[in-house]
Amino acid sequence: MSLREKINQQFNVALKNKDKTLISTLRLIITAIKERDIANRSSGKKEEVKDEEILKVLQKMKKQREDSANLYKKGGRQELLSAEEDEIKIIESYLPKQLSEEETKKLCEEVIASVNASSIKDMGKIMGSLKKKYSDSIDFSKANIIIKGLLNKWNIPKNILK
């Protein structure tokens, strides 16, 4: 079963169960997928979006909601914060499981070693390699921080060597 079919099936169940939060979130997801379909058709592609593109749409939606949740948290808007968090949970249920910080750190260390990275200048090579292999399972904002920390730890300041 494709991701699109799974979302549509769960939407129908939510309608029957009258789950307002799930209905509204799934409606937003379905709309975003249809918008991507339309964009593809206008650019010359004839087929519907595949699961990989749907995952990108979902990741973008999750990121938008996380940004909103942070703003609501700073502004003390608890009712809006909890609504965003509910939507994030629903969206996450369709995304692949994200690796933990520890697992991400281990992968970053492996990639740094495999590309022989020695400084922040090698950041592009490291991130490119991670994106090729683990694009669905790593939170790249966290990976970015971890990589910078690892590279700074390994990077020996020149004044110490004198």
Secondary structure, 3 states (H helix, E strand, C coil): CCHHHHHHHHHHHHHHHCCHHHHHHHHHHHHHHHHHHHHHHHCCCCCCCCHHHHHHHHHHHHHHHHHHHHHHHHHCCHHHHHHHHHHHHHHHCCCCCCCCHHHHHHHHHHHHHHCCCCCHHHHHHHHHHHHHHHCCCCCHHHHHHHHHHHHHHHCCCHHHHC
